[in-house]
């Protein structure tokens, strides 16, 4: 699993029928200290995330193991919206802030 922030959405009116009714979001990867990296992914949203949310996402074959993405042609899926995390006892992110 990786941490990222949702930057926006991707609209594709023409797509594989297995991806019909899926929402695609642009996610910027963050490191464990909540610093953005220069990496981005497009991920299927399985949890109703939105722009600005910090999320957990999986990539590769693990992305096809949610109920929504099983056996579908996707390489990344958002499977959790993060409320908070800490590293070494120090709070790094809190959704309520």
C-alpha positions as CSV (number, residue, x, y, z in Angstrom):
1,X,0.0,0.0,0.0
2,X,1.1,3.5,-0.7
3,X,0.0,7.0,0.6
4,X,-1.2,9.7,-1.8
5,X,-3.3,12.8,-2.2
6,X,-6.1,13.0,-4.7
7,X,-5.5,15.9,-7.1
8,X,-8.4,15.5,-9.5
9,X,-10.3,13.2,-11.7
10,X,-10.0,11.7,-15.1
11,X,-13.0,11.6,-17.4
12,X,-13.0,9.0,-20.2
13,X,-16.2,8.6,-22.2
14,X,-14.7,5.8,-24.2
15,X,-13.2,3.0,-22.1
16,X,-13.2,-0.8,-21.7
17,X,-16.7,-2.0,-20.7
18,X,-15.2,-3.6,-17.5
19,X,-14.4,-0.1,-16.3
20,X,-17.9,1.3,-16.9
21,X,-19.3,3.0,-13.8
22,X,-15.9,3.4,-12.2
23,X,-14.5,6.8,-11.0
24,X,-10.9,7.4,-12.0
25,X,-8.8,9.8,-9.8
26,X,-5.4,11.3,-10.2
27,X,-3.3,10.6,-7.1
28,X,0.1,12.2,-6.2
29,X,2.3,9.8,-4.2
30,X,3.5,11.0,-0.8
31,X,6.3,9.7,1.4
32,X,5.9,8.5,5.0
33,X,6.4,12.1,6.3
34,X,3.6,13.4,4.0
35,X,6.0,15.0,1.5
36,X,4.7,14.9,-2.1
37,X,6.9,13.1,-4.6
38,X,7.1,13.6,-8.3
39,X,5.1,10.3,-9.0
40,X,1.5,10.2,-10.0
41,X,-1.0,7.4,-10.7
42,X,-4.5,7.2,-12.1
43,X,-6.5,4.9,-9.7
44,X,-10.0,3.5,-9.6
45,X,-11.9,4.9,-6.6
46,X,-13.4,2.1,-4.5
47,X,-14.2,4.3,-1.4
48,X,-15.8,7.5,-2.7
49,X,-12.7,9.6,-2.2
50,X,-12.5,13.2,-3.5
51,X,-10.1,15.9,-4.4
52,X,-7.9,16.8,-1.4
53,X,-8.3,13.5,0.4
54,X,-5.3,11.6,1.6
55,X,-5.7,8.0,0.6
56,X,-4.2,4.5,0.7
57,X,-3.9,2.9,-2.7
58,X,-2.6,-0.4,-4.0
59,X,-0.9,-0.9,-7.4
60,X,-0.1,-3.8,-9.6
61,X,-1.9,-7.1,-9.2
62,X,-3.1,-6.1,-5.7
63,X,-5.2,-3.4,-7.4
64,X,-7.5,-6.1,-8.8
65,X,-8.3,-7.6,-5.4
66,X,-11.2,-5.3,-4.3
67,X,-14.8,-6.1,-4.9
68,X,-15.1,-3.2,-7.4
69,X,-11.9,-4.0,-9.3
70,X,-11.8,-7.8,-9.3
71,X,-10.8,-9.1,-12.8
72,X,-10.8,-5.6,-14.2
73,X,-8.0,-4.0,-16.2
74,X,-6.7,-1.6,-13.6
75,X,-3.2,-1.0,-12.1
76,X,-4.2,1.1,-9.1
77,X,-7.1,1.3,-6.7
78,X,-7.9,3.6,-3.8
79,X,-9.2,1.5,-1.0
80,X,-9.1,3.8,2.1
81,X,-9.4,7.4,3.0
82,X,-6.8,8.3,5.7
83,X,-8.0,9.9,8.9
84,X,-4.5,10.2,10.4
85,X,-1.1,8.7,10.7
86,X,2.0,9.0,12.8
87,X,5.7,8.1,12.4
88,X,7.8,7.3,15.5
89,X,5.0,8.7,17.8
90,X,4.9,12.0,15.9
91,X,1.6,12.9,14.2
92,X,2.3,13.4,10.5
93,X,-1.3,13.9,9.2
94,X,-4.7,14.5,10.7
95,X,-7.7,14.8,8.5
96,X,-9.4,17.1,11.0
97,X,-6.7,19.7,10.9
